[in-house]
Amino acid sequence: MNQHIEIEFKNLLTKQEFRKLVQHFKVKENSFAFQSNHYCDTETFSLKEKNCALRIRQRNGEYELTLKEPADTGLLETTQPLTRTEAETFLEEGTFPEGVISRLLENKLNIPSDSIRFFGTLMTNRTEFQYEGGLIVLDHSAYINTEDYEIEYEVSDAVEGKKIFLQLLKSLKIPVRETENKVKRFYRAKQGQ
């Protein structure tokens, strides 16, 4: 099990702004990696009601199950590695993997793990690199007839990180946009289907 607090700032981008950032940071095309996020919740969206999110991420042939919960600052992320068989058995047959996340769902959130359902996949082409003491993430995502571009800035200090992030956007003349996280955007697109 791996747990950490995630503090990140995000901003949706136009395709042109995304390209501008790629050029500004001299990002090489081969530095982008493809990943799939498979989103899960109960039929009645019990996790969403508790401001939590659950996903299986598939990247470079590896799988991990991540539960995100609200924290005083940012989100508490709990991650559990999965075998390919565990991930595919859940995604195809609905058998939730045993482990720390199953126990957190049942004992902390009062959500039976056998009530968790797979809702769909968001695919992302991603690059990430260090910047001013944090991590810049550039994402091009596709899901449910939707395509979007996004910058994220992951930091350990929320106050300083926000200043750096806003200054970067300002210096590149990129407007600040209210940006929901990927799982919220995914479910909004799913509802509009």
MIDOSE-1310 file (N, C-alpha, C; in nm, 2 decimals, decimal comma, always signed):
residues 193
mnqh	+0,08/-0,12/+0,00/+0,00/+0,00/+0,00/+0,09/+0,12/+0,00; +0,04/+0,22/-0,07/+0,11/+0,35/-0,08/+0,01/+0,46/-0,05; +0,04/+0,55/+0,04/-0,05/+0,66/+0,07/+0,02/+0,79/+0,07; -0,04/+0,89/+0,01/+0,02/+1,02/+0,02/-0,09/+1,13/+0,00
ieie	-0,06/+1,25/+0,04/-0,15/+1,36/+0,01/-0,11/+1,42/-0,12; -0,21/+1,44/-0,21/-0,19/+1,49/-0,34/-0,25/+1,64/-0,33; -0,15/+1,73/-0,36/-0,19/+1,87/-0,37/-0,16/+1,91/-0,52; -0,26/+1,95/-0,59/-0,23/+1,98/-0,73/-0,33/+2,09/-0,78
fknl	-0,28/+2,17/-0,87/-0,35/+2,27/-0,94/-0,37/+2,23/-1,08; -0,48/+2,26/-1,14/-0,51/+2,22/-1,28/-0,58/+2,33/-1,35; -0,56/+2,32/-1,48/-0,62/+2,42/-1,57/-0,65/+2,35/-1,71; -0,77/+2,36/-1,75/-0,80/+2,31/-1,89/-0,73/+2,40/-1,99
ltkq	-0,69/+2,35/-2,10/-0,62/+2,42/-2,21/-0,69/+2,40/-2,34; -0,67/+2,50/-2,43/-0,71/+2,47/-2,57/-0,60/+2,39/-2,63; -0,62/+2,34/-2,75/-0,52/+2,26/-2,82/-0,40/+2,35/-2,85; -0,42/+2,48/-2,88/-0,32/+2,57/-2,91/-0,23/+2,60/-2,78
efrk	-0,30/+2,62/-2,67/-0,23/+2,64/-2,54/-0,15/+2,52/-2,50; -0,20/+2,41/-2,53/-0,13/+2,28/-2,50/+0,00/+2,28/-2,58; -0,01/+2,31/-2,71/+0,11/+2,31/-2,80/+0,21/+2,42/-2,75; +0,15/+2,53/-2,71/+0,24/+2,64/-2,66/+0,32/+2,59/-2,54
lvqh	+0,26/+2,52/-2,45/+0,33/+2,47/-2,33/+0,44/+2,36/-2,37; +0,40/+2,27/-2,47/+0,49/+2,17/-2,52/+0,61/+2,24/-2,57; +0,59/+2,34/-2,65/+0,71/+2,42/-2,71/+0,79/+2,49/-2,61; +0,72/+2,56/-2,52/+0,78/+2,64/-2,41/+0,88/+2,55/-2,33
fkvk	+0,83/+2,43/-2,29/+0,91/+2,34/-2,21/+1,00/+2,25/-2,30; +1,00/+2,26/-2,43/+1,08/+2,18/-2,52/+1,06/+2,03/-2,49; +0,93/+2,00/-2,48/+0,89/+1,86/-2,46/+0,91/+1,78/-2,58; +0,98/+1,67/-2,57/+0,99/+1,58/-2,69/+0,87/+1,49/-2,71
ensf	+0,83/+1,47/-2,83/+0,71/+1,38/-2,86/+0,72/+1,25/-2,79; +0,84/+1,19/-2,79/+0,86/+1,05/-2,73/+0,85/+1,05/-2,58; +0,84/+1,17/-2,52/+0,83/+1,17/-2,37/+0,68/+1,15/-2,32; +0,59/+1,15/-2,42/+0,45/+1,12/-2,38/+0,43/+0,97/-2,37
afqs	+0,35/+0,93/-2,27/+0,32/+0,79/-2,24/+0,17/+0,78/-2,23; +0,12/+0,67/-2,29/-0,03/+0,64/-2,29/-0,07/+0,57/-2,16; -0,18/+0,61/-2,10/-0,24/+0,54/-1,99/-0,39/+0,54/-2,00; -0,45/+0,44/-1,93/-0,59/+0,43/-1,93/-0,64/+0,44/-1,78
nhyc	-0,74/+0,52/-1,75/-0,80/+0,53/-1,62/-0,94/+0,47/-1,63; -0,96/+0,36/-1,56/-1,09/+0,29/-1,56/-1,16/+0,33/-1,43; -1,27/+0,41/-1,44/-1,34/+0,47/-1,33/-1,45/+0,38/-1,28; -1,46/+0,38/-1,14/-1,56/+0,29/-1,07/-1,63/+0,36/-0,96
dtet	-1,75/+0,32/-0,93/-1,83/+0,37/-0,82/-1,94/+0,27/-0,80; -2,03/+0,30/-0,71/-2,15/+0,21/-0,69/-2,26/+0,26/-0,79; -2,36/+0,18/-0,81/-2,47/+0,22/-0,90/-2,53/+0,35/-0,86; -2,53/+0,38/-0,73/-2,59/+0,50/-0,67/-2,49/+0,61/-0,65
fslk	-2,37/+0,59/-0,70/-2,26/+0,69/-0,68/-2,23/+0,73/-0,54; -2,21/+0,63/-0,45/-2,18/+0,64/-0,31/-2,05/+0,71/-0,29; -1,95/+0,68/-0,37/-1,82/+0,74/-0,36/-1,82/+0,89/-0,40; -1,89/+0,92/-0,51/-1,90/+1,06/-0,55/-1,97/+1,14/-0,44
eknc	-2,08/+1,08/-0,38/-2,15/+1,15/-0,27/-2,05/+1,19/-0,15; -1,95/+1,11/-0,13/-1,85/+1,13/-0,02/-1,73/+1,21/-0,07; -1,74/+1,26/-0,20/-1,63/+1,33/-0,26/-1,51/+1,25/-0,28; -1,53/+1,12/-0,30/-1,42/+1,02/-0,32/-1,42/+0,98/-0,47
alri	-1,31/+0,92/-0,51/-1,30/+0,86/-0,65/-1,22/+0,74/-0,64; -1,25/+0,65/-0,73/-1,19/+0,52/-0,74/-1,15/+0,48/-0,88; -1,03/+0,44/-0,91/-0,99/+0,41/-1,05/-0,89/+0,30/-1,05; -0,89/+0,23/-1,16/-0,78/+0,14/-1,19/-0,70/+0,21/-1,31
rqrn	-0,57/+0,23/-1,28/-0,49/+0,29/-1,39/-0,40/+0,18/-1,45; -0,40/+0,18/-1,58/-0,32/+0,09/-1,66/-0,22/+0,17/-1,74; -0,09/+0,14/-1,71/+0,02/+0,21/-1,77/+0,14/+0,12/-1,79; +0,20/+0,12/-1,90/+0,32/+0,04/-1,93/+0,30/-0,11/-1,88
geye	+0,19/-0,17/-1,90/+0,16/-0,31/-1,87/+0,14/-0,33/-1,72; +0,14/-0,22/-1,64/+0,12/-0,23/-1,50/-0,02/-0,17/-1,46; -0,07/-0,22/-1,35/-0,21/-0,18/-1,30/-0,20/-0,14/-1,16; -0,28/-0,04/-1,12/-0,29/+0,00/-0,98/-0,43/+0,05/-0,96
ltlk	-0,47/+0,02/-0,84/-0,61/+0,07/-0,79/-0,58/+0,18/-0,70; -0,65/+0,29/-0,72/-0,63/+0,41/-0,64/-0,77/+0,46/-0,59; -0,77/+0,49/-0,46/-0,89/+0,55/-0,39/-0,84/+0,69/-0,35; -0,92/+0,79/-0,39/-0,89/+0,93/-0,35/-1,00/+0,98/-0,26
epad	-0,96/+1,03/-0,14/-1,05/+1,08/-0,04/-1,01/+1,22/+0,00; -1,11/+1,30/+0,04/-1,08/+1,44/+0,08/-0,99/+1,44/+0,20; -0,90/+1,54/+0,20/-0,81/+1,56/+0,32/-0,81/+1,71/+0,36; -0,75/+1,74/+0,47/-0,75/+1,88/+0,51/-0,70/+1,97/+0,40
tgll	-0,59/+1,93/+0,34/-0,53/+2,00/+0,22/-0,52/+1,89/+0,11; -0,58/+1,91/+0,00/-0,56/+1,82/-0,11/-0,64/+1,69/-0,09; -0,59/+1,58/-0,14/-0,66/+1,45/-0,14/-0,57/+1,35/-0,08; -0,62/+1,26/+0,00/-0,55/+1,14/+0,04/-0,56/+1,03/-0,06
ettq	-0,45/+1,00/-0,12/-0,45/+0,89/-0,22/-0,40/+0,76/-0,16; -0,47/+0,66/-0,18/-0,43/+0,52/-0,14/-0,42/+0,44/-0,26; -0,30/+0,38/-0,29/-0,28/+0,30/-0,41/-0,24/+0,16/-0,37; -0,30/+0,07/-0,45/-0,27/-0,07/-0,43/-0,23/-0,13/-0,57
pltr	-0,11/-0,19/-0,58/-0,08/-0,25/-0,71/-0,17/-0,37/-0,74; -0,20/-0,39/-0,86/-0,28/-0,51/-0,90/-0,21/-0,59/-1,01; -0,24/-0,72/-1,01/-0,19/-0,80/-1,13/-0,28/-0,77/-1,24; -0,24/-0,81/-1,36/-0,32/-0,79/-1,48/-0,45/-0,87/-1,46
teae	-0,44/-0,99/-1,40/-0,55/-1,08/-1,38/-0,65/-1,02/-1,29; -0,60/-0,96/-1,18/-0,69/-0,89/-1,08/-0,77/-0,78/-1,15; -0,70/-0,70/-1,22/-0,76/-0,58/-1,29/-0,86/-0,63/-1,39; -0,83/-0,73/-1,48/-0,92/-0,77/-1,58/-1,04/-0,85/-1,52
tfle	-1,02/-0,92/-1,41/-1,13/-0,99/-1,35/-1,23/-0,89/-1,30; -1,18/-0,78/-1,24/-1,28/-0,68/-1,20/-1,35/-0,61/-1,32; -1,27/-0,57/-1,41/-1,33/-0,49/-1,52/-1,42/-0,57/-1,61; -1,39/-0,70/-1,62/-1,47/-0,79/-1,71/-1,58/-0,86/-1,63
egtf	-1,56/-0,90/-1,51/-1,65/-0,98/-1,43/-1,71/-0,92/-1,31; -1,65/-0,81/-1,26/-1,70/-0,74/-1,15/-1,65/-0,79/-1,01; -1,55/-0,88/-1,01/-1,50/-0,93/-0,88/-1,40/-0,83/-0,83; -1,43/-0,76/-0,72/-1,34/-0,65/-0,67/-1,22/-0,71/-0,61
pegv	-1,10/-0,66/-0,63/-0,98/-0,72/-0,58/-0,97/-0,70/-0,42; -0,92/-0,81/-0,36/-0,90/-0,81/-0,21/-0,78/-0,71/-0,18; -0,78/-0,66/-0,06/-0,67/-0,58/-0,02/-0,71/-0,46/+0,06; -0,61/-0,36/+0,07/-0,63/-0,25/+0,16/-0,74/-0,16/+0,11
isrl	-0,76/-0,14/-0,02/-0,87/-0,05/-0,07/-1,01/-0,12/-0,04; -1,02/-0,25/-0,06/-1,14/-0,32/-0,02/-1,18/-0,29/+0,12; -1,07/-0,30/+0,21/-1,10/-0,28/+0,35/-1,13/-0,14/+0,38; -1,07/-0,04/+0,32/-1,10/+0,10/+0,34/-1,25/+0,13/+0,30
lenk	-1,29/+0,08/+0,18/-1,42/+0,10/+0,13/-1,52/+0,04/+0,24; -1,50/-0,08/+0,29/-1,60/-0,14/+0,37/-1,59/-0,08/+0,52; -1,47/-0,07/+0,57/-1,46/-0,03/+0,71/-1,46/+0,12/+0,74; -1,41/+0,20/+0,65/-1,40/+0,34/+0,67/-1,52/+0,42/+0,60
lnip	-1,55/+0,38/+0,48/-1,65/+0,45/+0,40/-1,79/+0,38/+0,40; -1,79/+0,26/+0,46/-1,92/+0,18/+0,47/-1,98/+0,15/+0,34; -1,89/+0,12/+0,24/-1,94/+0,08/+0,10/-1,89/-0,06/+0,08; -1,98/-0,15/+0,06/-1,94/-0,29/+0,03/-1,86/-0,30/-0,10
sdsi	-1,75/-0,36/-0,10/-1,67/-0,36/-0,22/-1,74/-0,44/-0,33; -1,83/-0,53/-0,30/-1,90/-0,60/-0,41/-2,01/-0,52/-0,47; -2,03/-0,39/-0,42/-2,12/-0,30/-0,49/-2,05/-0,21/-0,59; -1,92/-0,22/-0,60/-1,85/-0,13/-0,69/-1,86/-0,18/-0,83
rffg	-1,89/-0,09/-0,93/-1,91/-0,12/-1,07/-1,81/-0,04/-1,15; -1,77/-0,09/-1,27/-1,69/-0,03/-1,36/-1,78/+0,06/-1,46; -1,75/+0,19/-1,47/-1,83/+0,27/-1,55/-1,78/+0,31/-1,69; -1,65/+0,31/-1,70/-1,59/+0,34/-1,83/-1,44/+0,39/-1,82
tlmt	-1,38/+0,42/-1,93/-1,24/+0,45/-1,94/-1,21/+0,58/-2,00; -1,12/+0,65/-1,94/-1,06/+0,78/-1,99/-0,92/+0,75/-2,03; -0,88/+0,77/-2,16/-0,75/+0,75/-2,20/-0,67/+0,88/-2,21; -0,55/+0,87/-2,17/-0,46/+0,99/-2,16/-0,33/+0,97/-2,22
nrte	-0,28/+1,07/-2,30/-0,14/+1,07/-2,34/-0,08/+1,18/-2,25; +0,02/+1,14/-2,17/+0,08/+1,22/-2,06/+0,23/+1,23/-2,07; +0,27/+1,35/-2,03/+0,42/+1,37/-2,00/+0,42/+1,45/-1,87; +0,53/+1,42/-1,80/+0,55/+1,49/-1,67/+0,70/+1,52/-1,65
fqye	+0,72/+1,64/-1,58/+0,86/+1,68/-1,56/+0,87/+1,78/-1,44; +0,98/+1,79/-1,38/+1,00/+1,87/-1,26/+1,00/+2,02/-1,31; +0,94/+2,11/-1,22/+0,94/+2,25/-1,25/+0,92/+2,32/-1,12; +1,02/+2,41/-1,08/+1,01/+2,50/-0,97/+0,97/+2,42/-0,84
ggli	+1,03/+2,31/-0,81/+1,00/+2,23/-0,69/+0,88/+2,15/-0,69; +0,81/+2,14/-0,81/+0,69/+2,06/-0,82/+0,70/+1,98/-0,95; +0,59/+1,92/-0,98/+0,58/+1,83/-1,10/+0,47/+1,89/-1,20; +0,52/+1,92/-1,32/+0,42/+1,96/-1,42/+0,38/+1,84/-1,50
vldh	+0,24/+1,83/-1,52/+0,19/+1,72/-1,60/+0,11/+1,78/-1,71; +0,13/+1,73/-1,83/+0,06/+1,78/-1,95/-0,02/+1,66/-2,00; -0,15/+1,67/-2,01/-0,24/+1,56/-2,05/-0,33/+1,59/-2,17; -0,33/+1,50/-2,26/-0,43/+1,50/-2,37/-0,52/+1,38/-2,35
sayi	-0,65/+1,40/-2,31/-0,73/+1,29/-2,28/-0,85/+1,28/-2,37; -0,90/+1,15/-2,39/-1,01/+1,12/-2,47/-1,11/+1,03/-2,39; -1,24/+1,06/-2,39/-1,34/+0,98/-2,32/-1,47/+1,02/-2,37; -1,56/+0,92/-2,39/-1,70/+0,94/-2,43/-1,72/+1,06/-2,52
nted	-1,67/+1,05/-2,64/-1,69/+1,15/-2,75/-1,64/+1,29/-2,70; -1,54/+1,29/-2,61/-1,49/+1,41/-2,56/-1,33/+1,41/-2,57; -1,27/+1,52/-2,60/-1,13/+1,53/-2,60/-1,09/+1,66/-2,53; -1,00/+1,65/-2,44/-0,95/+1,77/-2,37/-0,80/+1,77/-2,34
yeie	-0,75/+1,89/-2,31/-0,61/+1,92/-2,28/-0,61/+1,98/-2,14; -0,50/+1,95/-2,07/-0,49/+2,00/-1,93/-0,35/+2,01/-1,89; -0,32/+2,11/-1,80/-0,20/+2,11/-1,73/-0,23/+2,09/-1,58; -0,15/+2,01/-1,51/-0,15/+1,99/-1,37/-0,02/+2,03/-1,31
yevs	-0,02/+2,08/-1,19/+0,10/+2,11/-1,12/+0,09/+2,05/-0,98; +0,17/+1,95/-0,95/+0,16/+1,88/-0,82/+0,27/+1,93/-0,74; +0,24/+1,96/-0,61/+0,33/+2,03/-0,52/+0,32/+1,97/-0,38; +0,41/+2,01/-0,29/+0,40/+1,97/-0,15/+0,35/+2,09/-0,07
dave	+0,37/+2,21/-0,12/+0,33/+2,34/-0,05/+0,22/+2,40/-0,13; +0,09/+2,40/-0,08/-0,02/+2,46/-0,15/-0,01/+2,61/-0,18; +0,04/+2,68/-0,08/+0,04/+2,83/-0,10/+0,15/+2,87/-0,21; +0,27/+2,82/-0,19/+0,38/+2,85/-0,28/+0,35/+2,79/-0,42
gkki	+0,29/+2,67/-0,42/+0,26/+2,60/-0,55/+0,16/+2,68/-0,63; +0,06/+2,73/-0,56/-0,04/+2,81/-0,63/+0,02/+2,93/-0,70; +0,10/+3,00/-0,62/+0,17/+3,12/-0,68/+0,25/+3,09/-0,80; +0,33/+2,98/-0,80/+0,41/+2,94/-0,91/+0,32/+2,91/-1,03
flql	+0,22/+2,83/-1,00/+0,13/+2,79/-1,11/+0,06/+2,90/-1,18; +0,00/+3,00/-1,10/-0,06/+3,11/-1,16/+0,03/+3,20/-1,23; +0,16/+3,21/-1,18/+0,26/+3,29/-1,25/+0,29/+3,23/-1,39; +0,30/+3,10/-1,39/+0,33/+3,03/-1,52/+0,22/+3,06/-1,62
lksl	+0,10/+3,04/-1,58/-0,02/+3,07/-1,67/-0,01/+3,21/-1,72; +0,01/+3,30/-1,63/+0,01/+3,45/-1,66/+0,12/+3,47/-1,76; +0,24/+3,42/-1,74/+0,35/+3,45/-1,83/+0,33/+3,40/-1,97; +0,25/+3,29/-1,98/+0,22/+3,24/-2,12/+0,09/+3,28/-2,17
kipv	+0,02/+3,38/-2,10/-0,11/+3,44/-2,14/-0,21/+3,33/-2,16; -0,21/+3,23/-2,06/-0,32/+3,13/-2,06/-0,42/+3,17/-1,95; -0,54/+3,18/-1,99/-0,64/+3,22/-1,89/-0,66/+3,11/-1,78; -0,69/+3,15/-1,66/-0,72/+3,06/-1,55/-0,87/+3,01/-1,57
rete	-0,89/+2,88/-1,57/-1,02/+2,83/-1,59/-1,05/+2,74/-1,48; -1,18/+2,75/-1,43/-1,23/+2,66/-1,32/-1,22/+2,52/-1,38; -1,14/+2,43/-1,32/-1,12/+2,30/-1,38/-1,15/+2,18/-1,29; -1,25/+2,10/-1,32/-1,28/+1,99/-1,24/-1,18/+1,88/-1,27
nkvk	-1,17/+1,78/-1,17/-1,08/+1,67/-1,20/-1,13/+1,58/-1,30; -1,05/+1,49/-1,35/-1,08/+1,40/-1,46/-1,21/+1,32/-1,43; -1,21/+1,26/-1,31/-1,33/+1,17/-1,28/-1,46/+1,25/-1,29; -1,46/+1,37/-1,24/-1,59/+1,46/-1,25/-1,62/+1,49/-1,40
rfyr	-1,52/+1,52/-1,48/-1,54/+1,55/-1,62/-1,59/+1,42/-1,69; -1,53/+1,31/-1,65/-1,57/+1,18/-1,71/-1,72/+1,15/-1,68; -1,76/+1,16/-1,55/-1,90/+1,13/-1,52/-2,00/+1,24/-1,58; -1,96/+1,36/-1,59/-2,04/+1,46/-1,65/-2,07/+1,42/-1,80
akqg	-1,96/+1,38/-1,87/-1,98/+1,34/-2,01/-2,06/+1,21/-2,02; -2,05/+1,12/-1,92/-2,13/+1,00/-1,92/-2,28/+1,03/-1,90; -2,31/+1,13/-1,81/-2,45/+1,17/-1,79/-2,51/+1,23/-1,92; -2,43/+1,30/-2,00/-2,47/+1,36/-2,12/-2,48/+1,27/-2,24
q	-2,44/+1,15/-2,22/-2,44/+1,05/-2,33/-2,58/+1,02/-2,38
